[in-house]
């Protein structure tokens, strides 16, 4: 949960182990109301990487209330065909 008053600066993926079984797996990071509030675009999570910048927040950066972060990974095929993958999400913010 991000606290009330947080000013979100950036969202970064770290330690990405590529999701296998579907070359079209993409990620967005939001707050449940605005699905991509903390990311710009739909970067692939198919390729293993040390780190990936998800871009500047695409929604309002200031939080007037606490918000729960939601992560959505979309696959072009049946999700059951995605057999592996992991990552760490870091949201950088000021209070």
Order of alpha helices (4+ residues) and beta strands (2+ residues): beta-beta-beta-beta-beta
